[in-house]
């Protein structure tokens, strides 16, 4: 489901658009599974695993992945003397 990095689990996608598509499919399947129960009965619950797979296990994991995807390469964490700070990463090559 998630990749593990030295900083912790990584739920990010390759691009924000890919991540948003996974969210639409995942949340749509979860909502559809519940909303379609009165129409088609318990067979609608087949959509639950589809939603969970698209969201990589849980809606909160998807949300964390969205934040990671958007902030990838823009923020840098540095720790020293027991204090960690989050700063904007240097973009020397981006100004050219």
C-alpha positions, 0 to 999 in steps of 0.5 A: 500500500504505502512505501516506507522511507527513512522519514516514515510511510509515503502515501503520495502519488506520482502526480496530484491529478493521479491522486485526485482520480484515485480519490474520486474513484475511492470515495465514489465507490464508498458512497455508492456502496452505501447509497445503492443498498436500497436499490440493489441490496447487499450486492452494492457492498462489492464496491467497498473493497474497490473504494478501499483499494483506491484509497490505499486502505483508508480515507485518512491515508489518502488525505495524508498522501494528498498533502505529501503529493502537493508538498513533495519537493517544496518543503524540507524538514531539518532536525537538530538539537532535538528541535525539528523545523519545516522550511521551504526547500531551496529552488536554485534551478527553478529560477533559471 
